[in-house]
Amino acid sequence: MGARPVAGGKVAVAAVLMYSARVCPYCRLAAALLARKGARVNTVLVDEDRARRDEMLRRTGRRTVPQIFIGDRYVGGYTELAELDHEGGLDALLAAP
């Protein structure tokens, strides 16, 4: 099950928010996986914005990056994202409106 095609050949995908940093190999892996799925990712660089880093900590309780939200669901980091994909749940989550 992939993202749903809609009018005009575009793909409907859930909003993706990823807290990230400029130098972060797991952030790059997460971004690449999401790009392969056709997701548009709103990336927040927490190493450039202290307020957004504090926001990430409040929302997730974690200090490491990446921290990923798909729609309203908190996924976790790259390991959790890859596991979700391996289990077959990522496509359905991304296809949700």
Residue frames as a rotation matrix with the C-alpha (Angstrom) as fourth column:
MET 1
0.587 0.810 0.000 0.00
0.810 -0.587 0.000 0.00
0.000 0.000 -1.000 0.00
GLY 2
-0.569 -0.805 0.166 1.57
0.809 -0.585 -0.061 3.30
0.146 0.100 0.984 -1.03
ALA 3
-0.706 0.314 -0.635 0.55
-0.003 -0.898 -0.441 6.90
-0.708 -0.310 0.634 -0.97
ARG 4
0.100 0.871 0.481 -2.79
0.697 0.283 -0.658 7.49
-0.710 0.401 -0.579 -2.68
PRO 5
-0.845 -0.279 0.456 -2.80
0.530 -0.544 0.650 9.16
0.066 0.791 0.608 -6.09
VAL 6
-0.011 0.845 -0.535 -5.18
0.484 -0.463 -0.742 12.12
-0.875 -0.267 -0.404 -6.30
ALA 7
0.859 0.449 0.246 -6.31
0.426 -0.362 -0.829 14.45
-0.284 0.817 -0.502 -9.07
GLY 8
0.821 -0.543 -0.177 -3.53
-0.562 -0.712 -0.422 15.69
0.103 0.446 -0.889 -11.32
GLY 9
0.565 -0.607 -0.559 -1.28
0.164 0.746 -0.645 12.69
0.809 0.273 0.521 -10.59
LYS 10
-0.200 -0.628 0.752 -0.07
-0.701 -0.444 -0.558 14.13
0.684 -0.639 -0.351 -7.30
VAL 11
-0.250 0.032 -0.968 0.28
0.449 0.889 -0.087 12.01
0.858 -0.456 -0.237 -4.20
ALA 12
0.531 0.486 0.694 -1.58
-0.446 -0.536 0.717 12.73
0.720 -0.690 -0.068 -0.95
VAL 13
-0.145 -0.598 -0.788 0.68
0.561 0.607 -0.564 12.27
0.815 -0.523 0.248 2.05
ALA 14
0.755 0.377 -0.536 0.46
0.645 -0.280 0.711 13.18
0.118 -0.883 -0.454 5.69
ALA 15
0.713 -0.513 0.478 2.43
-0.455 -0.857 -0.240 16.14
0.533 -0.046 -0.845 7.00
VAL 16
0.562 -0.629 -0.537 5.90
0.739 0.674 -0.016 15.09
0.372 -0.387 0.844 8.17
LEU 17
0.775 -0.386 0.500 7.91
-0.515 -0.844 0.147 17.07
0.366 -0.372 -0.853 10.69
MET 18
0.604 -0.652 -0.457 11.49
0.673 0.725 -0.144 16.09
0.426 -0.221 0.878 11.42
TYR 19
0.879 -0.471 0.069 13.63
-0.411 -0.677 0.610 17.73
-0.241 -0.565 -0.789 14.06
SER 20
0.763 -0.627 0.158 17.14
0.593 0.581 -0.557 17.44
0.258 0.519 0.815 12.69
ALA 21
0.539 -0.683 -0.493 20.69
-0.038 -0.605 0.796 18.83
-0.841 -0.410 -0.352 12.77
ARG 22
0.603 -0.338 -0.722 23.14
-0.791 -0.366 -0.490 19.82
-0.099 0.867 -0.488 10.06
VAL 23
-0.426 -0.793 -0.436 25.64
-0.751 0.579 -0.317 17.07
0.504 0.192 -0.842 10.93
CYS 24
-0.157 0.488 0.859 23.55
-0.722 0.536 -0.437 13.98
-0.674 -0.689 0.269 11.60
PRO 25
-0.896 -0.253 -0.364 23.92
-0.441 0.602 0.666 10.74
0.050 0.758 -0.651 9.63
TYR 26
-0.721 0.682 0.118 20.68
0.594 0.697 -0.401 9.28
-0.356 -0.219 -0.908 11.01
CYS 27
0.002 0.689 -0.725 18.82
-0.103 -0.721 -0.685 12.43
-0.995 0.076 0.070 9.96
ARG 28
-0.424 -0.236 -0.874 20.10
-0.859 -0.201 0.471 11.92
-0.287 0.951 -0.117 6.42
LEU 29
-0.996 0.090 -0.021 19.01
0.082 0.965 0.250 8.28
0.042 0.248 -0.968 6.46
ALA 30
-0.358 0.919 -0.165 15.55
0.541 0.060 -0.839 9.27
-0.761 -0.389 -0.519 7.68
ALA 31
-0.010 0.320 -0.947 15.25
-0.512 -0.815 -0.270 12.03
-0.859 0.482 0.172 5.06
ALA 32
-0.747 -0.335 -0.574 16.31
-0.663 0.324 0.675 9.61
-0.040 0.885 -0.464 2.31
LEU 33
-0.873 0.474 0.116 13.78
0.453 0.875 -0.169 6.97
-0.181 -0.095 -0.979 3.40
LEU 34
-0.061 0.890 -0.452 10.98
0.344 -0.406 -0.847 9.53
-0.937 -0.207 -0.281 3.54
ALA 35
-0.232 -0.088 -0.969 12.00
-0.746 -0.623 0.236 10.95
-0.624 0.778 0.079 0.13
ARG 36
-0.979 -0.131 -0.156 11.83
-0.199 0.769 0.607 7.45
0.040 0.626 -0.779 -1.40
LYS 37
-0.543 0.839 -0.025 8.28
0.746 0.469 -0.473 7.26
-0.385 -0.275 -0.881 -0.07
GLY 38
-0.320 0.392 0.862 7.40
0.677 -0.542 0.498 10.57
0.663 0.743 -0.092 -1.72
ALA 39
0.483 0.511 -0.711 6.94
0.873 -0.345 0.345 12.45
-0.070 -0.787 -0.612 1.55
ARG 40
0.149 -0.389 0.909 7.58
0.162 -0.897 -0.410 16.15
0.975 0.209 -0.071 1.84
VAL 41
0.178 -0.209 -0.961 9.41
0.954 0.275 0.117 16.76
0.240 -0.938 0.249 5.07
ASN 42
0.730 -0.005 0.683 9.32
-0.162 -0.973 0.166 19.97
0.663 -0.232 -0.711 7.07
THR 43
0.198 -0.778 -0.596 12.81
0.795 0.483 -0.367 19.90
0.574 -0.401 0.714 8.59
VAL 44
0.924 0.042 0.381 13.59
-0.194 -0.806 0.559 21.89
0.330 -0.591 -0.736 11.73
LEU 45
0.108 -0.968 -0.229 17.31
0.344 0.252 -0.904 22.33
0.933 0.019 0.360 12.39
VAL 46
0.899 0.349 -0.266 17.52
0.334 -0.150 0.930 22.33
0.285 -0.925 -0.252 16.16
ASP 47
0.085 -0.936 -0.341 21.24
0.963 -0.011 0.269 23.10
-0.256 -0.352 0.901 16.14
GLU 48
-0.680 -0.283 0.676 20.37
0.541 -0.817 0.202 26.50
0.495 0.503 0.709 14.64
ASP 49
-0.177 0.740 0.648 17.37
-0.399 -0.656 0.641 27.36
0.900 -0.145 0.411 16.80
ARG 50
-0.955 -0.296 0.010 17.48
-0.110 0.324 -0.940 26.91
0.275 -0.899 -0.342 20.58
ALA 51
-0.415 0.876 0.244 13.74
-0.824 -0.248 -0.509 27.56
-0.385 -0.413 0.826 20.96
ARG 52
0.378 0.551 -0.744 12.90
-0.828 0.561 -0.005 24.76
0.414 0.618 0.669 18.51
ARG 53
-0.509 -0.603 -0.614 15.33
-0.150 0.765 -0.626 22.42
0.848 -0.226 -0.480 20.33
ASP 54
-0.910 0.232 0.345 13.47
-0.368 -0.064 -0.928 23.18
-0.193 -0.971 0.144 23.56
GLU 55
0.047 0.967 -0.249 10.18
-0.987 0.007 -0.158 22.54
-0.151 0.253 0.956 21.73
MET 56
0.056 -0.114 -0.992 11.49
-0.511 0.850 -0.127 19.15
0.858 0.514 -0.010 20.55
LEU 57
-0.872 -0.455 -0.180 12.51
-0.060 0.464 -0.884 18.22
0.486 -0.760 -0.432 24.08
ARG 58
-0.610 0.726 0.318 9.07
-0.668 -0.256 -0.698 19.20
-0.426 -0.638 0.641 25.44
ARG 59
0.249 0.797 -0.550 7.23
-0.967 0.232 -0.103 17.25
0.046 0.558 0.829 22.74
THR 60
0.435 -0.134 -0.890 9.36
-0.354 0.884 -0.306 14.09
0.828 0.448 0.337 22.76
GLY 61
0.914 -0.193 0.356 11.33
-0.320 0.197 0.927 14.00
-0.249 -0.961 0.118 26.00
ARG 62
0.557 -0.736 0.384 14.40
0.769 0.632 0.097 13.26
-0.314 0.241 0.918 23.88
ARG 63
0.453 -0.512 -0.730 17.51
-0.219 -0.858 0.465 15.29
-0.864 -0.051 -0.501 23.11
THR 64
-0.551 -0.726 0.412 18.77
0.169 0.386 0.907 13.28
-0.817 0.569 -0.090 20.12
VAL 65
0.235 0.571 -0.787 17.92
-0.773 -0.381 -0.507 13.79
-0.590 0.727 0.352 16.47
PRO 66
-0.728 0.637 0.253 16.14
-0.268 -0.604 0.750 12.95
0.631 0.478 0.611 14.32
GLN 67
-0.707 0.705 0.052 12.77
0.201 0.272 -0.941 13.09
-0.678 -0.655 -0.334 16.02
ILE 68
-0.959 0.278 -0.055 9.96
-0.081 -0.083 0.993 12.48
0.272 0.957 0.102 13.56
PHE 69
-0.391 0.919 0.045 6.22
-0.110 0.001 -0.994 13.20
-0.914 -0.393 0.101 13.55
ILE 70
-0.955 0.264 0.136 3.89
0.180 0.152 0.972 12.00
0.236 0.953 -0.192 10.79
GLY 71
0.059 0.966 0.252 0.62
0.224 -0.259 0.939 13.81
0.973 0.001 -0.232 11.03
ASP 72
0.497 0.200 0.845 -0.21
-0.709 -0.468 0.527 13.88
0.501 -0.861 -0.091 14.74
ARG 73
0.985 -0.086 -0.153 1.69
0.144 0.891 0.431 10.67
0.099 -0.446 0.889 15.46
TYR 74
0.372 -0.913 0.168 5.10
-0.902 -0.313 0.299 10.74
-0.220 -0.263 -0.939 17.09
VAL 75
0.808 -0.124 -0.575 7.18
-0.230 0.834 -0.502 8.07
0.542 0.538 0.646 15.35
GLY 76
0.761 -0.647 -0.047 10.51
0.281 0.264 0.923 8.48
-0.585 -0.715 0.383 17.16
GLY 77
0.059 -0.854 -0.517 13.94
-0.568 -0.455 0.686 8.49
-0.821 0.253 -0.512 15.57
TYR 78
-0.171 -0.198 -0.965 15.41
-0.974 0.179 0.136 6.82
0.146 0.964 -0.223 12.50
THR 79
-0.970 -0.242 0.039 15.44
-0.245 0.952 -0.182 3.36
0.007 -0.186 -0.982 14.08
GLU 80
-0.428 0.888 0.170 11.71
0.124 0.243 -0.962 3.52
-0.895 -0.390 -0.214 14.81
LEU 81
0.198 0.456 -0.868 10.99
-0.780 -0.464 -0.421 4.93
-0.594 0.760 0.264 11.34
ALA 82
-0.496 -0.475 -0.727 12.93
-0.825 0.518 0.224 2.13
0.270 0.711 -0.649 9.63
GLU 83
-0.950 0.196 0.243 11.21
0.047 0.859 -0.509 -0.47
-0.308 -0.473 -0.825 11.83
LEU 84
-0.065 0.974 -0.219 7.81
-0.230 -0.228 -0.946 0.98
-0.971 -0.011 0.239 10.95
ASP 85
0.100 0.019 -0.995 8.71
-0.986 -0.133 -0.101 0.72
-0.134 0.991 0.006 7.27
HIS 86
-0.820 -0.499 -0.280 10.01
-0.528 0.848 0.035 -2.84
0.220 0.176 -0.959 7.66
GLU 87
-0.774 0.584 0.245 6.77
0.198 0.590 -0.782 -3.86
-0.601 -0.557 -0.573 9.38
GLY 88
-0.628 0.501 0.596 4.73
0.729 0.112 0.675 -2.34
0.271 0.858 -0.435 6.54
GLY 89
0.181 0.790 -0.586 3.14
0.929 -0.333 -0.163 0.51
-0.324 -0.515 -0.793 8.50
LEU 90
-0.551 -0.481 -0.682 4.95
0.328 -0.876 0.353 3.52
-0.767 -0.029 0.640 7.07
ASP 91
-0.927 0.204 0.315 3.14
0.270 -0.220 0.937 3.65
0.260 0.954 0.148 3.72
ALA 92
-0.021 0.989 -0.146 -0.28
0.842 0.096 0.531 3.57
0.539 -0.111 -0.835 5.38
LEU 93
0.138 0.013 -0.990 0.73
0.812 -0.575 0.106 6.25
-0.568 -0.818 -0.090 7.88
LEU 94
-0.789 -0.503 -0.353 2.05
0.197 -0.751 0.630 8.49
-0.582 0.427 0.692 5.11
ALA 95
-0.782 0.532 0.324 -1.10
0.398 0.027 0.917 7.98
0.479 0.846 -0.233 3.04
ALA 96
-0.089 0.784 -0.614 -3.37
0.982 -0.035 -0.186 9.15
-0.167 -0.619 -0.767 5.86
PRO 97
0.228 0.234 0.945 -4.91
0.561 -0.825 0.069 12.56
0.795 0.515 -0.320 5.23
